[in-house]
Structure formats: structure tokens, C-alpha cells
Amino acid sequence: MGDRHDSWISGPLVAFDLETTGTDVETDRIVTAAVVRLEEDGAVSGERTWLLDPGVAIPEQASAIHGISTEHARAHGAPAAAAIDEIARAVAEGLGRGTPLVVMNARYDLSLLDRECRRYGVESVSERLGGVPAPVIDPLVIDKHVDKYRKGKRALHALCAHYGVPLLDAHDARADAVAAARVVRRMGEKHRPVGVMPLADLQDLQVRAAAEQSVSLQAYLRRTADPTAVVEPAWPLIPRGPQDEDALSR
């Protein structure tokens, strides 16, 4: 039986976060991952973390952010294929129980995990669930929706500062996952219409909001920086395209 509560903010949450080799979901790799369960009081009641050998060199820019070097990952990381299977299983298990999955910028993390599953020939989260991952709660999408015109950054550290949530070890997958869950619960408490919304309706709202946000960002980029800019509208998972086979083989 799943986790059922009158409001998602008063029940358990599972949070998921990745640290990676870069920002391209089609070609970059997972370096660390965390799947953490938080109870309604915000306490962590279960967690799994992974360090992977991604099978490629970790760029210095990425190492500077999350602190994992190529040498460290090769010496101490688990083989990628087995770890990817475990991560996908852990994510799918929480969703399969009906527990909301909190993912900061879900479009990136869930899509990258999906491509890694394809790369190593393991079942993706969608394949394990028989459909697009749901219910997913994305602090980035929700914050932009409920506080559209607020100035400043929307990165996790900025959301933590705005909503009064401690972030003690930024860019550590476990710390970021825990912070994202606590931030989104604060959002739901502050913006009650979102906090009391049924999860199926909240999923639909985020699909629409993410698409609208992408259209707005794309228009801004085309006006100011790149006339050909394209911003992906799909959420929480970028569909696989015919180009994936070539990208994943690299």
C-alpha cells in the first residue's frame, strides 16, 4: 500500500539527486547519486548513495563543482552499469509505492538517468513503472510558477536561502536531495494552493508550467543572445530522439 496523506506536504517524500560529468543529458555521465526518504517532520529515515566510475574522464570544471576527480572515481567508484541499475530501481520503487519524488530540475536528472539506462542496457525508470515517472515534485518549476517575477537566482542554494532551509554541503548529492525535499515542503506550506493540490493535478500543473517557462526562456535567449536558441519544453523527462543512438555510443 502506498503512502497516502491528505496533503503531500504532510507525508513522506523521496528525494533524488545526481552529480555528473557535465550538463548534456545525451552524452554526460553520472558520478554520484542519492535517493533519500524524508518523513513528514523532515527527518531522514532511509538513504542510498552511490559513487560511480563513469567510464570517461571527469572534466575539471565538473570536478571543481562536486569535488570528485577522475582518479578518485576510477579508484573508488562502482562499475557504472550495476550502479545505474540500482539507482533506477531505487527511484522506481519509491514512485511505485506512490511516494512523491522530489527532484530539483527533474528534466535534467531524470533524463540523464534515462539515457544512462539506455547506454548500459538496463530497464529505465519509465520501463519499470510502465509510464512517465510520477508523481514528481520539482522545486525549480514550482518556485518559478508560484513566484514568477521574483528577482535573483533560482539555483538550489538560492531557494534554500529564500525559504530558510539549511544547505550545509552544496553539490553533495545527498545534501542536495535532502535540501530539495525540505525546500519544496516549505514552498507547499507557504503557497497553500500548491501544498494541498492532489498529486495528479500537481503533476499536470508542472507539465504545463515547465512548458510555459521554456517558451519564455527561449524567447528571451533569442532576443538577447542566440537567435536560434531552443529550450526543451518537456517535463519531467525529455523524450528520447532518433539521435540518441549516436550520442549514447560516444
C-alpha positions as CSV (number, residue, x, y, z in Angstrom):
1,M,0.0,0.0,0.0
2,G,1.3,3.4,-0.9
3,D,2.0,6.4,1.3
4,R,-1.4,8.2,1.4
5,H,-2.0,11.6,3.1
6,D,-4.5,14.4,2.8
7,S,-1.7,16.7,1.5
8,W,1.7,15.8,0.1
9,I,3.4,18.3,2.4
10,S,2.2,16.3,5.4
11,G,3.5,12.9,4.2
12,P,6.8,11.3,3.4
13,L,8.9,12.4,0.4
14,V,11.7,10.6,-1.5
15,A,14.4,12.9,-2.9
16,F,16.7,12.2,-5.8
17,D,19.9,14.0,-6.9
18,L,22.8,13.5,-9.2
19,E,26.3,14.9,-9.6
20,T,27.6,14.4,-13.1
21,T,30.3,15.0,-15.7
22,G,28.5,17.9,-17.4
23,T,25.2,19.3,-18.4
24,D,24.3,17.4,-21.6
25,V,21.7,14.7,-20.8
26,E,22.5,12.9,-24.0
27,T,26.3,12.5,-23.6
28,D,27.2,13.2,-20.0
29,R,27.6,10.6,-17.2
30,I,26.6,10.1,-13.6
31,V,29.4,10.5,-11.0
32,T,27.4,10.4,-7.7
33,A,23.7,9.8,-6.9
34,A,21.5,9.8,-3.8
35,V,18.0,8.6,-3.1
36,V,16.8,9.7,0.3
37,R,13.5,9.3,2.1
38,L,12.3,12.0,4.5
39,E,9.4,11.7,6.9
40,E,6.8,14.5,7.5
41,D,9.0,16.1,10.1
42,G,11.9,16.4,7.7
43,A,13.9,13.7,9.3
44,V,15.8,11.3,7.0
45,S,14.5,7.7,7.5
46,G,16.4,6.0,4.8
47,E,19.1,6.7,2.2
48,R,21.2,5.2,-0.5
49,T,24.2,6.9,-2.1
50,W,26.5,5.9,-5.0
51,L,29.9,6.8,-6.3
52,L,30.4,5.6,-9.9
53,D,33.3,5.1,-12.2
54,P,31.6,6.9,-15.1
55,G,33.9,5.2,-17.7
56,V,35.1,8.6,-19.0
57,A,37.3,11.4,-17.7
58,I,35.5,13.9,-15.4
59,P,36.2,17.4,-16.7
60,E,38.0,19.7,-14.4
61,Q,35.0,22.1,-14.4
62,A,32.8,19.4,-13.1
63,S,35.3,18.2,-10.5
64,A,35.6,21.7,-9.2
65,I,31.9,21.7,-8.5
66,H,31.3,18.4,-6.9
67,G,34.8,17.5,-5.7
68,I,35.2,14.1,-7.4
69,S,38.2,13.7,-9.6
70,T,38.6,11.1,-12.4
71,E,41.3,9.3,-10.4
72,H,39.1,9.1,-7.3
73,A,36.1,7.8,-9.3
74,R,38.2,5.2,-11.0
75,A,39.8,4.0,-7.8
76,H,36.7,4.0,-5.6
77,G,33.7,4.1,-7.9
78,A,31.3,1.2,-8.6
79,P,31.0,-0.1,-12.1
80,A,28.6,2.2,-13.9
81,A,26.2,-0.5,-15.3
82,A,25.5,-2.1,-12.0
83,A,25.1,1.2,-10.2
84,I,22.8,2.6,-12.8
85,D,20.5,-0.4,-12.4
86,E,20.5,0.1,-8.6
87,I,19.7,3.8,-8.9
88,A,16.9,3.3,-11.4
89,R,15.4,0.5,-9.2
90,A,15.6,2.8,-6.1
91,V,13.9,5.7,-7.9
92,A,11.2,3.4,-9.3
93,E,10.5,1.7,-6.0
94,G,9.6,4.9,-4.3
95,L,7.3,6.0,-7.1
96,G,5.8,2.6,-7.3
97,R,4.7,3.0,-3.7
98,G,3.0,6.3,-4.6
99,T,5.6,8.4,-2.6
100,P,6.3,11.7,-4.3
101,L,9.7,12.0,-5.8
102,V,11.4,15.4,-5.3
103,V,14.0,16.3,-8.0
104,M,15.5,19.7,-8.4
105,N,15.4,20.4,-12.1
106,A,13.9,17.0,-12.8
107,R,14.1,17.4,-16.5
108,Y,17.9,17.1,-16.2
109,D,18.4,14.4,-13.6
110,L,15.6,12.1,-14.7
111,S,16.6,12.4,-18.4
112,L,20.2,11.8,-17.7
113,L,19.4,8.7,-15.7
114,D,17.1,7.6,-18.5
115,R,20.0,7.9,-21.1
116,E,22.4,6.1,-18.8
117,C,19.9,3.2,-18.5
118,R,19.8,3.0,-22.3
119,R,23.5,3.2,-22.5
120,Y,24.0,0.2,-20.3
121,G,21.0,-1.8,-21.4
122,V,19.1,-1.7,-18.1
123,E,15.5,-1.0,-17.5
124,S,14.7,2.7,-17.2
125,V,12.5,4.2,-14.5
126,S,9.7,4.6,-17.1
127,E,10.0,1.0,-18.2
128,R,9.9,-0.2,-14.6
129,L,6.8,1.9,-13.9
130,G,5.1,1.4,-17.2
131,G,4.9,5.2,-17.9
132,V,6.4,8.6,-17.3
133,P,7.7,9.0,-13.8
134,A,5.0,10.3,-11.5
135,P,4.3,11.9,-9.0
136,V,7.4,14.1,-9.4
137,I,7.8,17.4,-7.5
138,D,10.3,19.8,-8.9
139,P,11.2,22.8,-6.6
140,L,12.6,24.7,-9.6
141,V,9.4,24.5,-11.7
142,I,7.1,25.2,-8.8
143,D,9.1,28.2,-7.5
144,K,9.1,29.8,-10.9
145,H,5.4,29.2,-11.1
146,V,4.3,30.5,-7.7
147,D,6.8,33.4,-7.6
148,K,7.2,34.3,-11.2
149,Y,8.6,37.8,-11.0
150,R,11.0,37.4,-8.1
151,K,14.4,38.7,-9.0
152,G,17.6,36.7,-8.5
153,K,18.9,33.2,-9.0
154,R,16.7,30.0,-8.7
155,A,19.5,27.5,-8.1
156,L,19.1,25.2,-5.1
157,H,21.4,27.3,-2.8
158,A,19.3,30.4,-3.7
159,L,16.0,28.6,-3.0
160,C,17.4,27.4,0.3
161,A,18.3,30.9,1.3
162,H,14.9,32.3,0.2
163,Y,12.8,29.6,2.0
164,G,15.1,29.4,5.1
165,V,16.4,25.9,4.6
166,P,20.0,25.0,5.6
167,L,22.3,23.7,2.8
168,L,25.4,22.5,4.6
169,D,27.3,20.7,1.8
170,A,26.2,22.0,-1.6
171,H,26.8,19.8,-4.6
172,D,27.0,16.7,-2.5
173,A,24.2,14.5,-3.9
174,R,22.8,13.5,-0.5
175,A,22.8,17.0,0.9
176,D,21.2,18.5,-2.2
177,A,18.5,15.8,-2.2
178,V,17.6,16.5,1.4
179,A,17.6,20.2,0.9
180,A,15.4,20.0,-2.2
181,A,12.8,18.0,-0.3
182,R,12.8,20.4,2.6
183,V,12.6,23.4,0.3
184,V,9.7,22.1,-1.6
185,R,7.8,21.3,1.6
186,R,8.3,24.9,2.7
187,M,7.0,26.1,-0.7
188,G,3.9,24.0,-0.2
189,E,3.4,25.4,3.2
190,K,3.8,29.0,2.0
191,H,1.8,28.6,-1.2
192,R,-1.1,26.6,0.1
193,P,-3.0,26.1,-3.2
194,V,0.1,24.1,-4.4
195,G,0.6,22.4,-1.0
196,V,-2.9,21.0,-0.8
197,M,-3.2,20.1,-4.5
198,P,-3.7,16.4,-5.3
199,L,-0.5,14.9,-6.7
200,A,-2.0,14.1,-10.1
201,D,-3.1,17.7,-10.5
202,L,0.3,18.9,-9.3
203,Q,2.0,16.7,-11.9
204,D,-0.2,18.2,-14.6
205,L,0.4,21.8,-13.4
206,Q,4.2,21.3,-13.5
207,V,4.0,19.8,-17.1
208,R,2.2,23.0,-18.2
209,A,4.3,25.4,-16.1
210,A,7.6,23.9,-17.3
211,A,6.5,24.2,-20.9
212,E,5.5,27.8,-20.4
213,Q,8.7,28.6,-18.6
214,S,10.7,27.0,-21.5
215,V,8.8,29.1,-24.1
216,S,9.5,32.3,-22.1
217,L,13.2,31.5,-21.7
218,Q,13.6,30.5,-25.3
219,A,12.1,33.8,-26.4
220,Y,14.4,35.7,-24.1
221,L,17.5,33.9,-25.3
222,R,16.5,34.5,-28.9
223,R,16.1,38.2,-28.2
224,T,19.3,38.7,-26.2
225,A,21.9,36.0,-27.0
226,D,21.2,33.4,-29.6
227,P,18.6,33.8,-32.4
228,T,18.5,30.0,-32.8
229,A,18.2,29.0,-29.1
230,V,16.0,26.0,-28.4
231,V,14.8,25.3,-24.8
232,E,13.3,21.8,-24.2
233,P,9.6,22.1,-23.1
234,A,9.0,18.5,-22.0
235,W,8.9,17.7,-18.2
236,P,9.8,15.7,-16.1
237,L,11.5,13.6,-18.8
238,I,13.0,14.7,-22.2
239,P,11.8,12.2,-24.8
240,R,14.4,10.1,-26.4
241,G,15.1,11.1,-30.0
242,P,16.4,9.3,-33.0
243,Q,19.8,11.0,-32.4
244,D,20.2,9.2,-29.1
245,E,21.8,6.1,-30.6
246,D,24.7,8.1,-31.9
247,A,25.0,10.3,-28.8
248,L,24.9,7.3,-26.4
249,S,27.6,5.5,-28.3
250,R,30.1,8.3,-27.7
